[in-house]
């Protein structure tokens, strides 16, 4: 869970520095991967 929190923090902080960072993370599939991992962890 700590890794997922770190990735989401990275996305939030990145948006402060670079406009459109969230959009980039969405287009690259990073956000989707995070949610998929959360789903797996929830099922365990």
N, C-alpha and C positions, 0 to 999 in steps of 0.2 A: 504494500500500500504506500509506503514511503516513496518509492520510485514514481508511482503515479502522481502523487502529490507534487513531487519535484517537477515532473513534466508539465503539469498544469500551471505551476508557479512560473516556469520558464515561458510558457505561452502568454501569461498575463503580463509579466515584466517585459517581454519582447514587444508587446503592443505599445507599451509606454515609450519605447525607444524608436520603434519603426512602425509607422502607420501601415496597416494591412498585414501585420504579422499573423493575426488569428486567421485571416483569409488564406494565407500561405500554408498554415498548419492544416487547415481544412482540406485544401487542394492536394496536399501531399499525403493525406490519409492519416496524419498523426493523431488527430482527435478521434477518428473512428477507431484506430488501434487502441487508444486509451480506454474507450468505452467497451470495446470487445474484451480487453483484459479485465476490466471491472466486472463484467458479466461473468467471466470464468471464475474470478475470485469469490463472487457472491454465491455461485453454485457449489463451491467447495465447502 
